Amino acid sequence: MITEYHAKLFAHELSKRHSVADAEKLAGALLDAQVDLNPHQVEAALFAFKSPLSKGAILADEVGLGKTIEAGLVLAQKWTEGKRRILVITPANLRKQWSQEIEEKFFLPTLILEAKNYNKMAKDGARRPFEQKKLVICSFQFAARHAEELMAIPWDLVVIDEAHRLRNVYRPDNRIGRALKGALANAPKVLLTATPLQNSLMELYGLVSLIDDYTFGDAKSFRAQYARLSGDGQFDELKTRLTPVCHRTLRRQVLEYIRYTNRIPITEEFIPTEAEQSLYDMVSDYLRRPSLQALPSSQRTLMTLIMRKLLASSTFAIAGALDSLARKLERQLRDDKNLREKLEEELSEDYEEYEEIADEWSDGEDEPELLTAEDIAAIEQEISDLREFRDLAVSISENAKGQALLSALRAGFSKTAELGAAEKAIIFTESRRTQEYLVRLLSENGYDDKLVLFNGSNNDAQSKAIYAAWLEKHKGTDRVTGSRTADIRAALVEYFREDASIMIATEAAAEGINLQFCSIVVNYDLPWNPQRIEQRIGRCHRYGQRYDVVVINFLNKNNAADQRVYELLAEKFQLFSGVFGASDEVLGAIESGVEFEKRIVSIYQNCRSTEEIETEFERLRTEMDENINAAMEDTRRKLLENFDAEVHDRLKINMDKSREYLDRYSRMLWEVTKFELAKAAKFDDDYRTFTLKASPAGVGVPTGAYFMAKSGIDGYRYRLGHPLAQHILSAAASRELDGADITFDYTAWPQKAVAIEPYVGTAGTLVAHKVSVRGADDQDHIILSALTDDGRRIDGNAAMRLFELPAKQQARAELFLPESLSATVQAERQTILDDMAARQARWFDDEMEKLDNWAEDKRAGLKADLKELDDQIKALNRLLKNPMARRAWA
């Protein structure tokens, strides 16, 4: 058992603030986080903190290395420091994923801010809805819309995910990028992107300018100096200037720490029945009509996309959509109001992604017009056509693709059995009606008791029953968050892992859930957006997956366009096979993927013959080859990548150091908890668990089981940031102590320490002194100084090791500090202050060098402008000296 002096020392050690230059700065965040230790992530997070004068960093690790975790460590550290004005800006489809990852892995409260809850807060009197006591998450578009409010808030940190979307911010037409840059100019920022450099060095300039406008001069001077890198000298100069702001690790550099598995593609071909083909042809011809009453011009592209997706999904999905269009036209004839809203509501019940993609696909609002007799006749005819199509769809009870699914599952399960993986498969569909069809189909074919559904609402009877059982099972544990949305998702994933073999999911499951225990991904409906496909596969093919992942896709042999889309996704994007899946280059080349999808829709709409389809897809493939510019690969490597050996050595040191201080912190937290709760809890040292019998006064924490391990035990996860731990540390740290005789028993200690052995059997004096510094780089230091009675000085590290030994506190004693001991404390204190001054001087010099380079850039730009003006003046003078030219001018 430790003494009250141990408890006080440990409490101060655990709660002390670290300099940004200290590798231990992230110790608390790492100890608390529900993540495994990966040294490249620790290094990236420390890089983001590297200087208090820095305005931020670009974390550009390759796809699949966990940039969200890196950012999460930075966020957790800021939160620990009491910083609460934190904003995460991310693509709309990643908001839920961010929220869940941050809450589950870092125990930080989040709020997704969107139009609905923002307007409600504003209506309820909130002056600035962005100011919350939670970490705020919103989309790019939403943040840009509220740029003025963002500008008025003194943010402690802003994280921008998929930041390459803003890399053309220097262009006048980049509305969203320029709005965000202006609004967040003074906020410290962390930008996350796997593709900081895609086609042009100007993109790199754009991203860096988002962080700090003083890193380079301006776009014109940057272009003049670096647009055409001609030699190694220029490469080295630019790399030197980028080094303080951009950090990148490659997947091949971390294979020692992370094992990657393969993707194995299975393509299941099918031929539609005659009735299915007739339906496809009829609806396709309908969608190609030059004018459609059911599809307003502002939504024509969006609605065409959805109709074609549902047509490819199942006859059940398209039947419902056709019915909705017919009802919309009937309401139009009745002069019903809110036609668009009602249609959107009906479609989004089936196609859950409707609301998410509407903003990016819609072309504004349509003005209502009075119907002429001709309009009425056209509408009546269109209603009749839609009813005919719908009746045909309803009459088709079995789908050829559904039968192909049964065959594909047999092949998939056979492959996973061969690999030794569990019999688990997730089937993705874009339609709720198709989901219902697949439940019926699989239930009738031997999978009745092996299914679980996952969608945007999770309101079916089975999901409710699973949720109720899960709540009962985990009552009184940290698993229950109190948020129905988060908890029911957790319940369904747990049921899938422990009981079901197949999860049938809509796109809702592509975000924010981790299924490393599942190794079959079935794309029943294949999105045309490669980033969405990568997101789906990434639910299973991710860090922690032990087996190769089988990816099953379906191919309609009667549809030339379907075949070309599949080839493009498989060959050009490399989505379905290989160790890593899609590369940075191709995912970066398509930005958000929306424009790519629009090109695919256009081909389906405008090409009728196989020859036309082939020509258009070949053109699209050629454009992609131009975007994925091979010449830029060498530039990217030279500018952004470090030598493998250098990275390996750094990561190895990082790993060893991190493990060492995490072990030490964990041990200290356990010991001080045991001491402070000795009468209130029962402890198990072997598993580091305890049962709290009575909650300390003034702390609203539940009684019951607590555990320190990161997984595997039911109860409450006990961690440094837990309210109970914070209460305990505060009590121990604030305890008044005057001095005592303490005996450290080296002989009863099972380990050996060369640094301590020379002092066995001796007595002396030991003092702990705390130095706290406030300023740009707040930090605390604990100086341990010890002196034996025979005058030998004990090193501070050796003195700290004494507190690992079994100890016994004797009666309190009057403490007399030898003068030489006080002098040692003062000397160490001065050394700390001198080190800080030297470090701050280096930071200041770095900033001065950056500003000198900026000034030189501006000077070069002005010289270029002056030379251009001189050339123009000379040209005009030559013109004026020419008599013929003067007469012509006159």
N, C-alpha and C positions, 0 to 999 in steps of 0.2 A: 504494500500500500504506500502511496506517496504521502508527502507532508503538505501542509498548507502553503509552504514556501514553494514547493514544486508546482502546486496548483496555480499560484499567482504568476510564477515565471511562465508556465505553459500557456496560461490565459493571455498574457501579454505577447508571447511569441505567436500565438494563433491569430491574434487580432491586429498585429502590427501592419502598418502600411509600408509597401515596398516601392523603391524607386522604379521608374520605367525601365531603367537599365539593368534591373535585377531579375535574373531568371526565375526567382521564386515569386515574382509578382502574381503569377496565375495559380499559385498553389491552392488557395482557397476555392477558386472557381473549378479547378480540376478535381479537388477532393469532393466537392459537392455534385459535380456533373454526373449524369447517368450515362457516361460514355467511356469507352476504353481509351487508354492513353496511346496516342499516336504522335510521335515526335515531330512530324512535319506540321501537324496542326498546332502544336504548342509553339513551334518556331514562327509560324505565320501570325498567330495571335500576338506574340511578343513583338514581332516586326511592326504591327499596327500601333504599338505603344512606344516605339523606339525613342521618341523625343517629345518633351512637353511643348516644344516650339513647332512641332509638325502639325500640319492641318489635316493629316489623314494618310491613307495608304490604299493602293490597289492590290488586292489579294487575287492572284491570277493562277492558282494551281489548276492543273488539268482536270477535266471532267472526271468525277468519281472519287476525288480525294477528300471530299467533305468540307467544302468551303462554308457550308451552313454551320458546321461544328466550330470552325475557326472563328467565324463571326460570333457564334454563341458564347465562346470563351471571352471574347472582348466585351460583349453585352453583359455577361454575368459579372465580370470584374468591375465594370462601370456601376452596375447595380449595387454591388457589395460596397463600393465607395460612397453610396448614397446618391448617385446621379440618377435622376428619374425622368428627365426630358430626353427620351430615346425614341427614335423613329426608324422603322424599317420600310423601305419602298421596294416593291417587288412586282413582277407581272401578276395580273389578277388571278391567274390560275394557280399561283403558288402561295397565295395568302394563307389558306388553311394549313398547308404543309408547314409553313414557317411557324404559325401559331402553335401547332401541335408539337413540333420539334423543340421549340423554346420552352414550352410548358413542361413537356415530359422529360426532357434531357437536362434542363437547367433550372427547373422549378420557378421560372419567372412568370408573373402574370401578364397576359397579353390582351389586347383589344383590337379586333379587325374593324377599322373605320371605313364605312362606305356610305353612300348617299342616304340610305334608309335611317341608320342610327345617328348619323351626323345631323340630319334635318330634325330628328326628334330631340336631340340634345339642344340644338339651336332654338327650337320651339319652346323647350322647357327652361330657357334662359341662360344656357351655357354661352359665355362670351367667346371662348376659344375651345371648341370641342377637341382640338388636337392636344390640348394640355390635359393629361390624364395621370393617374397614379399607377398606370400600367404602361407596358411597352406597346406603342401604337404601331399597327401594321396597316399599310394601304397600298393601292396600286399606283403605277406611274401616272395614269390619266387623272386619278382622283387627286393626287398630290399636286399635279400641275394646275388643276382647276382651282385649288385653294392656295396658290403660291403666296398670295398676300398675307394670309394668316400664318403660313410657315415662316415667312420672313420676320414676323413680329415675335417669334418664340426663340429664346436663347437656348438652342438645342445643346445637350451634352454630347450626343453622338447621333449620327444618321448613317444607317447601313443601306446601301443600294445594291440589290441583287440583280443579276443579269445586266450589269452596268454597260455592257457593250451596246445596248440599245441606245445609249446616249453618246456614242463615240463620235457622232457627227455634230456635236453641240456647237462647234465653231461656225457651222453654216447658218445663214440668216433664216432659212426655211425650217430649221429644226425647232418647232414651236415648243414641244414638251421639254426637250433638253434645255433650251434657253430659259424657260420659265423656272425649272428646277435649279439651274445653276444660279440664277439671280436670287431666288428665294433662300437658298442654302449656302450662300457665299461665305458666311462667317461661321458656319457649323463645322465641327470636326467630322470627317466622313471616312467610311470604309467602303470601298467599291469592290464588289465580287464579280469576277468574270473569268471564264476559262479562255476567252478569245479577245484579249485586249488589242490584238493586232491582227486584222484580217486581210485587207486588200491594200491599205495605204498607211504610211507612217503618220499621215494627218489624223487618222483615227486615234493613234496613240497620243498625239498632241491633245486631241479633244478630251480624252479621258483624264489625262494629267491636269488639264486646265480646270476640270471639275473639282479636283482636289485643291489645287493651288495655282492661281493665275500668275504667280511670280516664279514658277519653275522654269518656264520658257517665256520669251518676249511676247509675241503675238503670232497669229496664224501665218501672216505674210513672212515674218522673219524666220519662223520655223521652217516654212516651205523652202525659202531661199537657201537655208543652211543644210537641211537634212532630207529634203524630198528625194534627192538622188545621192545616196550614199556611195561614194566612189572608192573609198579605201578603208583599210583597217583603222587608220587614225580617226576617221570620222565615226566609225562604229564605236571605237573605244570611248571617244568623247561623249557621244550620245548615251552609251551604256552607263558611263559614270554619272551622268546627270539623272538618269532614270533610277539608278540603284537605290537612292534613299526613299523612293516613292512606290516602287513596284516590286512585288515578291512573287516568285513562281517556282513551284515544284512539279516535277513530272512523275507520272505513274511508275515508270521503269526505275526511278530513283528510290522508291519506297517498297519494293518487292520483298525486302527483308522483313518488313513489318506487316504488310498486308498481302494476303493470298487472294489472287483473283481467279475466278473460275471462268469456263468458256460458256458461250451461247451456242446451242445446237438447233438449227432451224429444221422444222418439218413443214412441208407445204402440202396441204390437202386439197386436191382438185375436185371440182364438182361440175355437173352440167344441169342447169335448171330444167324443170319439166316444161312441157309446151305451154301450159297455163301460166307458169311463172314468167316465161320468156315473152308471152303475149302482153302480160301486165307490164313488164319492164318497157317494152317497145311503146305501148300506148301512153304510159306516163312520161316517158322520155320525149315523145313527140309533143305531148301537151306542154311540157316545160320549155320546149323550143319555140312555142308560138310567139310571134312578135309582140302581141299584147295579151295580157292576162288580167281579167277583172279581179281575180282572187289575190293576186300578188301586187301590191302597190309598188310603184317604180322605186321608191326610196328603199324598199326591202327586197327588191327582186333578186339581187345576188345572194343575200342572206337566206331567203326562203328557198331559192333554188338549191343552195348547198344542203340545207336541212332535208328537203324533199329527196334529193339524190342519196343522201346518207341513209334515210329511212327506207328508201326503195331497195338499197343494197343490203339492208339489215335483215328484214323479213317481211313477208306479206302482211303479217299482223301489225307491224309498225306503220307501213304505208297505208293500210286500210284506215287506221285511226286518223292519220294526217289528212287523207283525202276527205274524210267525213268532216273534219274541222274546217277545211276550206269551203266545202259545200254549205255548211251552217253559217260561215262568215258571209257568204254571198246572199243567203236567205235573209240574214239580219240587215244586210245592206239594202235589200229591196224594201224592207220594212222601215227604212230610215232609222235604224237602231244606232244609238251613239256608242262611242268607245269600242268600235269594231276592232281596231288594232290591238287594244289592250286585251280584249276577250280572246282573240286568236293567239296572241302571245302566251296567255295563261294556259290555254289548251295545249299548245305545242310544247311548252316548257314542262308540262306534267309528264310528257313522254321523253322528249329530248332535253335532258337536264342541263346541258351546256348552253342552252339558248341565251339566257340572261348574260352569261359570261362573254359570249362572242358577239352579242348584238352591237355593242359600242364600236367594235373594230370593223364590223361588216356593214353597218347601216349607213345610208347616204342622206340622213336628215328626215324631216317630216313631210307628209303629203298634205296639200291643202284639200279640204273636202269640196267636192263639186256636185252641182245639181245633176241628177240623172236625166238623160234624154230618153225618148222612146227607143232609140237605137241601142243605147247603153243597157236598157232594161231587157231587150231581146237578147243581147249578147250575154248578159248575166244569166238569164234563164237557160240558155243553151249550155253555158259553162257548168251550171249546177247539174244539168242532165248528164253531161260528160263525166263529171266527177263522181256522181252516183253510180254510173256504169262501171267506172274503174274500181270504185270501192266494192261494189257487189262482186266483181271478179276476184278481188283480193280476199274478200271474206269467204268465198267459195273454196279457196285453196287451204286445205287443212294441214298438209305436210310440206315442208320446204326441203329442197335437195341439200342445201347447206347444213340444215339440221341433221340430216342423215349422215352427212360427211363428218359432222362433229363427233358422232358416236364412234366412228372409225378412227378419227384423230385421237380421241381420248385413250382408246385401247393402245394405239401406237405410242402415245406419250407416256402412259403408265408403264408400258413394257420397257421403254428406254430408261425411265427413272429407276425401275427395279434393277435394271442392269447396272446402273450407276451406284446403287445402294441408297438412293434418296427415298424419302417418305412419299406415299401416294397422295400428293397434294397438287391441285391445279386451280388456277384462277382464270375464269373466263370473262373477258371484257366485251361488253356490248354498249352501243351508244343509245339504245332505246329501252325504256322501261317495259314496253309491250313485248319486245323481243325477249327481255329478261323473263317475263311471265311465261312465254312460249317455251323457253329453254327449261324452266322448272318443270313444266308438264312433260316435255320430251324426255328429260333425264330421269324423272320420277318413274315413268313408264318403262324405262330400260335399265332397271337395276340399281339406280343411284338414289332411291327415294329417301333413305335415312342418312344420306351422306352429303346433303346440300345445305348451304347457308347463303343468304342473299345479302348484298351490300349496295345501297343506293343513296340518293340525296336525302331521303326522309326516314328510311328504315322504320316504317310504320306497319309492316305486315305482322301477322299474328306470331309467326316464329321468332322474328327479331325481338318483339316485345317480351316474349317468354324467355329468350336467351338473356335479355337485359335484366329482367327481374331476378333470374337465378344468379346472374353475375353480381348484382348488387348485394344479394343475400350472402353469397360466398365471400365477398371482399369487404363486408361491413366492418367498420373499425380499422381500415387500413388506408394507406396512402393511395391505393389504386383508384379509390373513388374520389373524383375531383369535385363533384357537385354539378358539373356541366353535363346535361343530358347528351348533347351532341358528342362531346369528347368521350364520355363514359360508354355510350352505346357502341361507338366505333371500337373502343377497346374490348368491349364484351364480344362483339362479332368476330374480331380478329382472334381472340382467345379461343372462342368456340371452333373457329376454323383450324387453329393449331392443334387443339386437343381432341376434337370430336369429328368434324366434317372432313370430307376428302376434296370437295369442290366448292369454291366460292364463285357465285355468278354475280358479277359486279358491273355497275355502270361506271362512267368516267369519275364519279366521286371517289372511287377506290384508288384512282391513279395518283391521288394527292394525299400526302400526310400519313400513310400507313406503311409499316415495314413488315415484309413477309419473307424474311430470309429463310424461314423453314419450308417455304414452298418453292419448287423448282420447275413448275410448268406454267408458262404464260400462254393463254389462248386468245388471240386477237380474232374473236368471232366477227366483229366489225373492225375493219382496219382504218384508223384515222388517216387523213391525207397530210396532216401536219406531223413531220418527223419528230418534233420536240415532244409532242403528246405520246407518240409511240415509245420514245426513249424513256419518258416518264413512267409509262406503264411497266415496261420491262424492268426499269430501275427499282420497282417495288420489291422484286425478288432478286435480281442480279445486282447485288450491292455488297458493301462491306459486311462480313459475317456469314455470307452464303458459303456453305461447305461443298456444294455439288454443282456440276454443270447445269445450266438452266436451259430447258427445252422451250423453244418459242414456236408455237403453231400458228400458221396463217392459212387462209382459205383463198382459192383462186377459181374464179368463174371462167371455165374454158370457152364459154360462148362470148366473152366480152374482151375485145382487144384492148380497150382502154384500161380495164382492171389489171390485165396482165402487164401492161407497160408501167402503170403506177407501182405495182409490186416490184418489178425489175429495178426501177429507179430507186425505190426505198431500200431494196436489198443490196444492190451493187454500188450505187453511188453514195448512199448514206451508211452502208454497212451496219444496219440496225439489228439484224437478226443473228449474226454469227460473229465469231472471234472472241478474244479475251475481254476487250474493253467496250465493244459495241461502237456506237457512233463516235466519230472523232471530233475534236474541237473545231477543226477546219470546216467540216460540213455543217455542223450545228450553228457555228458562227455565221456561216455564209447566208443562212436563210433568215437571220434575225428572229422575229417572233413566229415565223412559219405561216403567217396569214396570207402574205402575198403569194407564197408558193401554193397554198390551198386555192387561192383565187385563180391561179393559172390552171390548176387541175380542173376546177369547175368549168372554166372557159373551154377547155378541150372537150369535156363531156357534152357541153352545150352546143358547140359549133362544128364538131367533127362528126360526120356520119359514116364515112367509109374507112376501112382499115388503113388505106393509104394516107388519108388525111391525119388519122390518129398517129401513125408512125412518124409522119413529117413533123407534127407539132411536138411530140415527145422528144424527137431528136434535137429539135431547136432548144427545148427546155434543158436537155442534158448538156448541150454545148454551152449554154449560158452558165450553167452550174460549174462547168469546167473552168470557165473564165473567172468566176467568183472564187473558186477554190484555187487560188493562184499559187502555183508551185514556186514561183520566183520569190514569194513572200516568206516561204518556209525557212529559207536560209537566213533572211533578215530577222525573222522571229527568234530563231535559234541563237544568233549572235547577240541580239539585244536583251533577250529575256531569260535565257537559260544559263545556269552555272554548270561548271564541270561536275560530272557524276561523283568523282572521288571527293571533291570538296564538299558536296552536299551530303554524301554518305558519312564522312567524318563528323560533320556538324550534327547530323541527326543522331548518330551514335552517342555523342556526348550529351545531347539533349535528352535522350531516352534515359541514360544512366542517372543524370542529375535529377530529372523529374521523378523517377521511381524513388530515388533516395529521399527527396524532401516530402513526397507524398506519404511514404512509409512513416517518416518522422512526425508529420502533421497528424496522421491518422492515429498513431500511437499516443501522442500528447492529448488529443481530443478524448480518446477512450479513457486515459488515466484521470484526467481532470473531471470527467463526467462521473466516473466511479467514486471519486473522492467527494464531490459535491452532492451526489444523490445516494450516498451510502445507506441512509435510513429510508429512502423513499423508493428504492428499486432493487430488484434482484438481478444480478449480473452473471452472464456466461462468457468467460474469457476466451474459450476455445472458438466460439462462433461470433464473438463480439456482438452479442444481443443482450438486451435487458428488458425486464418487464417493469413498467412504471406503475407503482401501486397508488401513489398520490401525487397529484400535480402541484408543483411549487406555487406558493401564494403569488397572485398577480400575473400568472402566466396561463393563458387560455389554451393549454394543450391537453389532448385526451390521454387518459391512462391506457395501459395495454402494452403490446409488444413493440419494441423498436429494434432496428437492425442497422448496422453500418455497411454491410456488403452492398454492392451495386445491384444485385439481383438474386432471385432464388428463394427469398424468405418472405412470408406474409407478415404484415404489420406496417409500422410507419418507418419510412427511411430516415434514419438519424444522420444528420450532416452538419457541417459547420454553420450553414445559414439557417438552420432550423430554429424557430423561436425558443425552443427549450435549450438548445446549445448556446444561443446568444445570451439567454438569461444566466446560464451557468457561468459562462466566461466573464460576464459583467460582474457577477457576484465575487468570483475568484480574484479578478483583476483589481477590484476596488477594496479588497480586504486590507485593513491596516495591520502591518506587521512591524515589530520593532527589532527583531533579531532573536536567534535561538541557536542552541547547540544541536547540530545534525550529524549523525553518524552514517556514512555511506559504507555499505558492506560489500567489498569487492569479492570476498571469498564465497558469498552466497549468490553471486552473479554467474549464470551459466556461460557467458561469453568471455572473451579476452580483449583487452585494449592496451596496446603497447604504450600509448600516451599516458595512461593512468598508472600502470604498474610501478613506476619509480616512486610513487607517492604513497604506496600502501603502508599503513602503520604510522603515518605522520598526521599532525594536526595543523590547522592554519585558519586563515580568514578568507571568506569569499563574499564579494559584494556584486549586486546586479544594479546597473545604472541605465536608465532609459533616456535616449536623446530623440526628441521629436522636432521635425523641421516642417514648417508650413511654407507654401509658395507654389510655384508652377509645378513642382515635382514633390508633393507631400510624401514624407517618409518617416519611419521610426527605426531606431537602432537600439538593440539591447547589448550593453557592454558587460560581459562577465569578467571580473578580474579577481584572481586568487593568488594568495601568497602563503607559503608554509611558514611555520614558526621558526624554521631554521633559515629563512630568507630566500627560498627558491620560488621563482615566479612560475605560475601554472598558466599555460596558454589558454586563451578563451575557448577554443574548440574542445580542449581536454576538460576544461571546467564544465562545459555543457554536457560532456559525456558522463560526468559524475551523477547527473540527475537521471541517468538510465539505471543506475544501481539501486538495489533494495536499500531503503533508508529508514532511519528511526529518528524522530524528533525528541530531543531531551527537553529539560526545563528551559524556559526562556532565559536568555543571557544578555547582559549588557554588551553592546557591540562597540569595540574599539577599532577604528580604522587606522592602520599604520600609515604614516605619511607617504611612504613609497607606493602604497596601494592607491591612495588618492591621486598621486602623480601619474600612475599608470592609467587610471580612468581618464584623467584630463588629456593625457597624450593620445589615447585611443579616440577620444571625442574630437580632438583636433585633427587627427588623421581622417576621420569620417568627413569633417567639414572641408578639409583640403581636397579630398577625393571628389566631393560634391562640386566644389568650385572649379576643379579641373574639368569635370564632366560638363558642367554648364558652359565653361569657356569653349569646349569642343562644339557643343550644340550651337553656341552663338557664332563661332567661326563657320560652321556649316551653313547657317542662315545667311551670314554675310557673303559667303562664296556663292550661294544661290542667287542672292540679290545682285551681286557683281555680274554673274552670268546673264541675269535678266536684263541688267542695264546695257551689257554688251550686245545682247540680242536687239534691244530697242535701237541702240546706236547703229547697228548693222542695217536694221530696217530703214532708219532715217537716211542713212547713206545711200541705200538702194533707191529710195524715193527721190533723193536729191540728184542722183545720177540720171534717173529717168527724166526728171524735169530739165536737167542740163541738156540731155539728148534732144528733148523736144524743142528747147530754145535754139539749139544749134541747127536743127532741121528747119525751123521757122526763119532763122537768119539766112540760111542758104537759099531759102525760097524767096526772101525779100531782095537778095542780091541779084537774082536772076530777072533781067528786064522782061522777058517773055512771061515769066510767072507772075510779075507784078501787074502787067497789063491784063492778064487773064483774071487775076484776083480782083482788080479794079472793075 
